[in-house]
Amino acid sequence: MANDRRQQLFENLRAKSGKTLPTSSFARLQKTATAAARLGVGALAGRLRGEELSVAALSPDAVVKLVESLGELKGVAMKAGQILSYFDASLSPEARRLFSVLQVMSQPTPLSQIQLAIREDLGARARTLLPRLEPVPVASASIGQVHRATLDDGTRVAVKVRHPGIADAIRADFKTASIGSFFAHLAVPGANVEGFLAEAETRFLEECDYELEARRQIRFREIFAGHAAIAIPATFRDYCGPRVLTSSWQDGAMLDAFVSKTKYEAEKVRAARALYEFYVGTLYRHGLFNADPHPGNLLFADDGRVTILDHGCVREFEPDVVAALVRLSGAVRSDNPAEMQSALLALGASNPSQDFDVTRSVLRGFYAPLLEAGRHRVEPDQAITMGQVAKLKKNLLRLRLPGKLMFLFRIRIGLYAVLAQLGAKLDWTSLEEELVDSVTH
């Protein structure tokens, strides 16, 4: 029944193209206040303050309506729904399945507007792409939507086109304190909200620039060229523009389908190792990380490789920041308070020694899977839950970490949530040490 409801929600959203994306602060606040707050966001925000979440607030019917509202808003609001789909294990399985629709589908932009954007961006080149562009989108995400197409030589491609007005909608969300602050607490509870919001707005607006994403996708593909377990789609620059990104079509299963059909532990181990190497190893080795690890950006191919699809939300760090992160990882794993404080100071924290027992507990939560010896699964409760972090929020705020670092903590928690769903047994400590050693030697 739950899967039927999820599929029905998916189809209902895909059939609802034509609605104008609200782009003004007033229109988005009104939509959020009248729909999201009434149907669940208010209760969820209460949970972040340590309050109990009423079951009625997250009934299946309420979640369906909330998903529809978040899908219509797109942008920051839809990203919040994506986070809920895999981030908070305390939600009911049915609620998480319903929220997971937002990983791949919202109300699409009408085909006529998609075609217009392609014509305006590509000019004469659009004439070879549009005749073989499939009219029904395969995905409609928070920033853009994807249509399958075929090039002249028969190559299958994925054409991602930005939703009209989405950049204005994101700017409007960050001007609306209640929406932006809710997202900040949801993504990184206890964050330096002002710094995080400034960083998040910059990253989200960068996601609207598909020429920038094309360059990043090419770079990731170069880094992982020939890798046995990690695949990055090829980029067709002749069919890219500020609002259009054309990539090689990738076949594969979504995370939940991969988990349900995979019988052999070795396949799950290979996939989990690949994900850890991509999200953590690339940061250590290249000072580069993809800050959006939600399951909708992953495909698991029959040949055993994991394809990473989205490279819009990406951050680069200087070598001294990477070195401090390496030190922090080692300090937490060895439970060395002096080294933890030193690494936090190097990362820009203010007064990390104040209430250090609280800081230590939080850091050990962020690195929890690395603190258990031997091969084991990442359990949903190994990362600090949003409710636990909420209780420590005032203490975390005293660290005043720079906003640019906040996505790193989201990556850890988000990656752990994906790995928990995958259920593979690895020696996570040894894997972390292997990646760290590749930097320090």
C-alpha positions as CSV (number, residue, x, y, z in Angstrom):
1,M,0.0,0.0,0.0
2,A,2.8,2.4,0.9
3,N,4.6,1.8,-2.3
4,D,1.4,2.2,-4.2
5,R,0.8,5.6,-2.5
6,R,4.4,6.6,-3.3
7,Q,4.0,5.7,-7.0
8,Q,0.7,7.5,-7.2
9,L,2.3,10.6,-5.6
10,F,5.1,10.4,-8.2
11,E,2.7,10.2,-11.1
12,N,0.5,13.0,-9.7
13,L,3.4,15.3,-9.4
14,R,4.7,14.6,-12.9
15,A,1.2,15.3,-14.3
16,K,1.0,18.7,-12.7
17,S,3.1,20.7,-15.0
18,G,2.1,24.3,-15.8
19,K,2.0,25.9,-12.4
20,T,4.0,29.1,-12.2
21,L,6.9,28.9,-9.8
22,P,6.4,31.5,-7.0
23,T,9.5,33.7,-7.0
24,S,8.7,36.6,-4.7
25,S,9.5,36.5,-1.0
26,F,5.9,37.2,-0.1
27,A,4.5,34.5,-2.4
28,R,6.9,31.9,-1.2
29,L,6.4,32.8,2.5
30,Q,2.6,32.7,2.0
31,K,2.8,29.3,0.3
32,T,5.1,28.0,3.0
33,A,3.1,29.4,5.9
34,T,-0.3,28.2,4.6
35,A,0.8,24.7,3.4
36,A,4.1,23.5,4.9
37,A,3.8,24.9,8.4
38,R,0.2,23.7,8.8
39,L,1.0,20.3,7.4
40,G,4.2,19.4,9.2
41,V,7.1,21.7,8.9
42,G,6.0,23.6,12.0
43,A,6.0,20.3,13.9
44,L,9.3,19.3,12.5
45,A,10.8,22.6,13.4
46,G,9.5,22.0,16.9
47,R,11.4,18.8,17.0
48,L,14.6,20.7,16.3
49,R,13.8,22.7,19.4
50,G,13.5,19.4,21.4
51,E,9.7,19.2,21.3
52,E,7.8,16.0,20.6
53,L,6.4,15.5,17.1
54,S,2.7,14.5,17.0
55,V,1.8,11.5,14.9
56,A,-1.1,13.4,13.4
57,A,1.2,16.0,12.0
58,L,2.9,13.4,9.9
59,S,0.0,11.3,8.8
60,P,0.4,9.9,5.3
61,D,-2.2,12.3,3.9
62,A,-0.4,15.2,5.5
63,V,2.9,14.1,4.1
64,V,1.5,13.8,0.6
65,K,0.1,17.4,0.8
66,L,3.4,18.6,2.2
67,V,5.4,16.9,-0.6
68,E,3.1,18.5,-3.2
69,S,3.7,21.9,-1.6
70,L,7.5,21.5,-1.4
71,G,7.6,20.3,-4.9
72,E,5.7,23.3,-6.1
73,L,8.1,25.6,-4.3
74,K,11.2,23.8,-5.5
75,G,14.5,25.5,-4.4
76,V,15.3,25.6,-0.7
77,A,12.0,24.2,0.3
78,M,12.3,21.1,-1.9
79,K,15.8,20.5,-0.7
80,A,14.5,20.4,2.9
81,G,12.1,17.7,1.8
82,Q,14.9,15.7,0.2
83,I,16.9,15.9,3.4
84,L,13.9,14.6,5.4
85,S,13.7,11.6,3.0
86,Y,17.0,10.1,4.2
87,F,18.4,12.2,7.0
88,D,16.0,11.6,9.9
89,A,15.7,7.9,10.7
90,S,13.1,8.7,13.4
91,L,10.4,9.4,10.8
92,S,8.2,6.5,9.9
93,P,9.3,4.3,7.0
94,E,6.2,5.4,5.1
95,A,6.8,9.1,5.6
96,R,10.4,8.7,4.4
97,R,9.2,6.8,1.3
98,L,6.8,9.6,0.5
99,F,9.4,12.3,1.1
100,S,11.8,10.3,-1.2
101,V,9.6,11.2,-4.2
102,L,11.2,14.7,-3.9
103,Q,14.6,13.1,-4.7
104,V,13.5,12.7,-8.3
105,M,10.2,14.4,-9.0
106,S,8.3,17.7,-8.5
107,Q,5.7,19.5,-10.6
108,P,7.6,19.8,-13.9
109,T,8.2,22.9,-15.9
110,P,6.0,22.8,-19.1
111,L,7.7,21.4,-22.2
112,S,7.2,24.6,-24.1
113,Q,9.3,26.5,-21.6
114,I,12.0,23.7,-21.6
115,Q,12.2,23.9,-25.4
116,L,12.4,27.7,-25.3
117,A,15.3,27.6,-22.9
118,I,17.1,25.1,-25.1
119,R,16.6,27.2,-28.2
120,E,17.8,30.4,-26.5
121,D,20.9,28.7,-25.0
122,L,22.0,26.5,-27.9
123,G,20.8,28.5,-30.9
124,A,21.2,26.5,-34.1
125,R,22.4,23.4,-32.2
126,A,19.0,23.1,-30.6
127,R,17.7,22.0,-34.0
128,T,19.5,18.7,-33.7
129,L,18.6,18.1,-30.1
130,L,14.9,19.1,-29.9
131,P,13.4,16.6,-32.4
132,R,14.6,13.7,-30.4
133,L,13.9,15.2,-26.9
134,E,11.4,13.0,-25.1
135,P,8.5,15.2,-23.9
136,V,7.9,13.6,-20.5
137,P,10.7,14.4,-18.0
138,V,12.4,11.5,-16.3
139,A,13.1,13.7,-13.3
140,S,12.2,17.2,-12.0
141,A,14.5,18.3,-9.2
142,S,14.8,21.4,-7.0
143,I,16.8,23.4,-9.6
144,G,16.0,21.8,-13.0
145,Q,14.5,18.8,-14.8
146,V,15.8,16.1,-17.0
147,H,14.6,14.8,-20.3
148,R,16.0,11.9,-22.2
149,A,17.1,12.6,-25.8
150,T,19.2,11.1,-28.6
151,L,21.9,12.7,-30.6
152,D,22.4,12.4,-34.4
153,D,24.8,9.5,-34.0
154,G,22.4,7.6,-31.8
155,T,24.0,8.5,-28.5
156,R,21.5,8.6,-25.6
157,V,21.8,11.7,-23.5
158,A,20.2,13.3,-20.4
159,V,19.3,16.9,-21.0
160,K,19.0,18.9,-17.8
161,V,17.2,22.3,-18.1
162,R,16.9,24.9,-15.3
163,H,13.5,25.7,-14.0
164,P,12.5,29.3,-15.1
165,G,12.8,31.7,-12.2
166,I,14.5,29.3,-9.9
167,A,17.4,31.7,-9.1
168,D,14.9,34.4,-8.1
169,A,13.0,31.9,-5.9
170,I,16.2,30.9,-4.1
171,R,17.1,34.5,-3.4
172,A,13.6,35.1,-2.1
173,D,13.9,32.2,0.2
174,F,17.1,33.5,1.8
175,K,15.5,36.9,2.2
176,T,12.8,35.2,4.2
177,A,14.3,34.5,7.6
178,S,11.9,31.8,8.7
179,I,12.4,29.7,5.6
180,G,16.1,30.1,5.5
181,S,16.6,29.5,9.2
182,F,14.4,26.4,9.1
183,F,16.6,25.0,6.4
184,A,19.8,25.9,8.2
185,H,18.7,24.1,11.4
186,L,17.4,21.1,9.4
187,A,20.6,20.7,7.3
188,V,23.0,21.4,10.1
189,P,21.4,21.7,13.5
190,G,23.3,24.0,15.8
191,A,25.1,25.8,13.0
192,N,26.3,29.3,12.9
193,V,23.1,30.3,11.2
194,E,24.2,33.5,9.6
195,G,27.4,32.1,8.2
196,F,25.7,28.9,7.1
197,L,22.9,30.8,5.3
198,A,25.4,33.0,3.4
199,E,27.4,29.9,2.4
200,A,24.2,28.0,1.4
201,E,22.9,30.8,-0.7
202,T,26.1,31.0,-2.6
203,R,26.2,27.3,-3.2
204,F,22.6,27.0,-4.2
205,L,22.8,29.9,-6.7
206,E,25.9,28.3,-8.2
207,E,23.7,25.2,-8.8
208,C,21.7,27.4,-11.1
209,D,24.7,27.9,-13.4
210,Y,24.9,24.9,-15.6
211,E,28.0,26.0,-17.4
212,L,29.8,25.9,-14.0
213,E,28.3,22.5,-13.3
214,A,29.5,21.3,-16.7
215,R,33.1,22.3,-15.8
216,R,32.8,20.6,-12.4
217,Q,31.4,17.4,-13.9
218,I,34.3,17.3,-16.3
219,R,36.8,17.7,-13.5
220,F,35.2,14.9,-11.4
221,R,35.2,12.7,-14.5
222,E,38.9,13.4,-15.0
223,I,39.6,12.5,-11.4
224,F,37.8,9.2,-11.6
225,A,38.7,8.3,-15.2
226,G,39.2,4.5,-15.3
227,H,38.0,3.9,-11.7
228,A,36.6,0.4,-11.3
229,A,33.7,1.4,-9.1
230,I,32.9,5.2,-9.6
231,A,31.4,6.6,-12.8
232,I,30.8,10.2,-13.7
233,P,28.7,11.0,-16.8
234,A,30.4,12.5,-19.9
235,T,29.6,16.1,-20.7
236,F,28.6,17.2,-24.2
237,R,29.8,20.8,-24.3
238,D,28.2,21.5,-27.7
239,Y,24.8,21.0,-26.1
240,C,25.4,22.9,-22.8
241,G,24.6,26.5,-21.9
242,P,23.8,28.6,-18.8
243,R,20.5,26.8,-18.4
244,V,21.2,23.5,-20.2
245,L,23.5,20.6,-19.3
246,T,23.7,17.6,-21.6
247,S,25.4,14.5,-20.3
248,S,25.7,10.8,-21.3
249,W,22.6,8.8,-20.3
250,Q,23.3,6.5,-17.4
251,D,21.4,3.3,-16.6
252,G,21.1,2.0,-13.1
253,A,19.0,1.3,-10.1
254,M,18.1,3.8,-7.4
255,L,19.4,3.1,-3.9
256,D,16.3,1.4,-2.5
257,A,16.0,-0.8,-5.5
258,F,19.7,-1.8,-5.4
259,V,19.4,-2.7,-1.7
260,S,16.3,-4.8,-2.2
261,K,17.6,-6.8,-5.2
262,T,21.3,-7.2,-4.1
263,K,21.9,-10.6,-2.6
264,Y,25.7,-10.6,-2.2
265,E,27.5,-8.6,0.6
266,A,30.5,-8.1,-1.7
267,E,28.4,-5.9,-4.0
268,K,27.2,-3.7,-1.2
269,V,30.7,-3.4,0.2
270,R,32.0,-2.3,-3.2
271,A,29.3,0.3,-3.5
272,A,29.7,1.6,0.0
273,R,33.5,1.9,-0.4
274,A,33.0,3.8,-3.7
275,L,30.6,6.3,-2.0
276,Y,33.0,6.8,0.9
277,E,35.9,7.3,-1.5
278,F,34.0,9.8,-3.6
279,Y,32.5,12.0,-0.8
280,V,35.3,11.8,1.7
281,G,38.4,10.7,-0.3
282,T,38.0,13.5,-2.9
283,L,38.0,16.1,-0.1
284,Y,41.2,14.7,1.4
285,R,43.0,14.1,-1.9
286,H,41.8,17.1,-4.0
287,G,40.4,19.6,-1.6
288,L,37.1,19.1,-3.5
289,F,33.8,17.8,-2.4
290,N,30.3,17.3,-3.7
291,A,28.0,18.6,-1.0
292,D,24.8,16.9,-2.0
293,P,24.9,13.1,-1.2
294,H,21.2,12.4,-1.3
295,P,20.1,9.1,-2.9
296,G,18.4,10.7,-5.9
297,N,21.9,11.6,-7.2
298,L,23.1,8.0,-7.2
299,L,22.6,5.2,-9.7
300,F,23.9,1.6,-9.1
301,A,24.7,-0.1,-12.4
302,D,24.7,-3.8,-13.3
303,D,28.4,-3.7,-13.8
304,G,28.9,-2.8,-10.1
305,R,29.8,0.8,-10.6
306,V,28.1,3.7,-8.7
307,T,27.3,6.7,-10.9
308,I,27.3,10.2,-9.3
309,L,24.8,12.3,-11.3
310,D,24.8,15.8,-9.9
311,H,27.7,18.2,-9.5
312,G,26.1,21.5,-9.0
313,C,26.7,21.9,-5.2
314,V,30.5,21.6,-5.0
315,R,33.0,23.3,-2.6
316,E,36.8,23.6,-3.0
317,F,39.1,24.0,0.1
318,E,42.6,25.3,0.5
319,P,45.4,22.8,1.5
320,D,45.6,24.2,5.0
321,V,41.9,23.6,5.6
322,V,42.2,20.0,4.3
323,A,45.2,19.5,6.6
324,A,43.2,20.7,9.6
325,L,40.3,18.3,8.6
326,V,42.8,15.4,8.5
327,R,44.1,16.4,11.9
328,L,40.5,16.6,13.3
329,S,39.7,13.2,12.0
330,G,42.8,11.7,13.7
331,A,42.2,13.6,16.9
332,V,38.6,12.4,17.2
333,R,39.6,8.8,16.4
334,S,42.4,8.9,19.0
335,D,40.2,10.9,21.4
336,N,42.9,13.5,21.9
337,P,41.2,16.6,23.4
338,A,44.2,19.0,22.9
339,E,44.6,18.0,19.2
340,M,40.8,18.3,18.7
341,Q,40.9,21.9,20.0
342,S,44.0,22.7,18.0
343,A,42.4,21.4,14.8
344,L,39.1,23.3,15.5
345,L,41.1,26.5,16.0
346,A,42.9,25.9,12.7
347,L,39.4,25.6,11.1
348,G,38.4,28.9,12.4
349,A,36.4,27.9,15.5
350,S,36.3,30.4,18.4
351,N,37.0,29.2,21.9
352,P,36.7,25.4,21.2
353,S,37.8,24.7,24.8
354,Q,34.6,26.1,26.3
355,D,32.3,23.3,27.4
356,F,34.6,21.0,25.6
357,D,32.9,17.8,26.9
358,V,29.9,18.9,24.8
359,T,32.0,19.6,21.8
360,R,33.8,16.3,22.2
361,S,30.5,14.4,22.3
362,V,29.3,16.2,19.1
363,L,32.5,15.4,17.2
364,R,32.4,11.8,18.2
365,G,28.9,11.7,16.9
366,F,30.0,13.1,13.6
367,Y,32.7,10.5,13.3
368,A,30.8,7.7,15.0
369,P,31.2,4.8,12.5
370,L,35.0,5.4,12.7
371,L,35.1,4.8,16.4
372,E,34.1,1.1,16.3
373,A,36.8,-1.3,15.5
374,G,36.5,-4.0,12.8
375,R,33.9,-4.6,10.1
376,H,30.4,-3.4,10.9
377,R,27.4,-1.7,9.4
378,V,26.7,1.9,9.8
379,E,23.6,2.0,11.9
380,P,21.1,4.8,11.7
381,D,21.7,5.8,15.3
382,Q,25.5,5.9,15.0
383,A,25.4,9.5,13.7
384,I,24.0,12.1,16.1
385,T,20.3,12.5,15.4
386,M,18.7,15.9,14.8
387,G,17.0,15.7,18.2
388,Q,20.3,15.0,20.0
389,V,22.1,17.8,18.3
390,A,19.2,20.2,18.9
391,K,19.8,19.8,22.7
392,L,23.4,20.8,22.2
393,K,22.7,23.7,19.8
394,K,23.6,26.5,22.2
395,N,26.9,24.9,22.9
396,L,27.7,24.3,19.2
397,L,26.9,27.9,18.4
398,R,29.8,29.0,20.6
399,L,32.2,27.3,18.3
400,R,31.2,29.8,15.5
401,L,32.7,27.7,12.8
402,P,32.9,29.5,9.4
403,G,29.9,28.9,7.2
404,K,32.0,27.3,4.5
405,L,32.6,24.3,6.8
406,M,29.0,23.6,7.7
407,F,28.3,21.5,4.6
408,L,31.1,19.2,5.6
409,F,29.2,18.1,8.7
410,R,26.0,17.7,6.6
411,I,28.1,15.5,4.2
412,R,29.2,13.2,7.1
413,I,25.7,12.8,8.4
414,G,24.1,12.5,5.0
415,L,26.7,10.0,3.8
416,Y,26.1,7.9,7.0
417,A,22.4,7.9,6.3
418,V,23.0,6.5,2.8
419,L,25.5,4.0,4.1
420,A,23.1,2.9,6.8
421,Q,20.4,2.2,4.1
422,L,23.0,0.3,2.0
423,G,23.8,-1.9,5.0
424,A,27.3,-2.9,4.0
425,K,29.9,-4.2,6.5
426,L,33.3,-2.4,6.2
427,D,36.1,-1.5,8.5
428,W,35.3,2.2,8.3
429,T,38.3,3.2,10.5
430,S,40.7,1.5,8.2
431,L,39.1,3.1,5.1
432,E,39.4,6.5,6.7
433,E,43.0,5.9,7.6
434,E,43.7,4.7,4.1
435,L,42.3,7.9,2.6
436,V,44.1,10.1,5.2
437,D,47.4,8.3,4.5
438,S,47.1,9.0,0.8
439,V,47.2,12.7,1.7
440,T,49.9,12.7,4.4
441,H,52.5,10.4,2.6
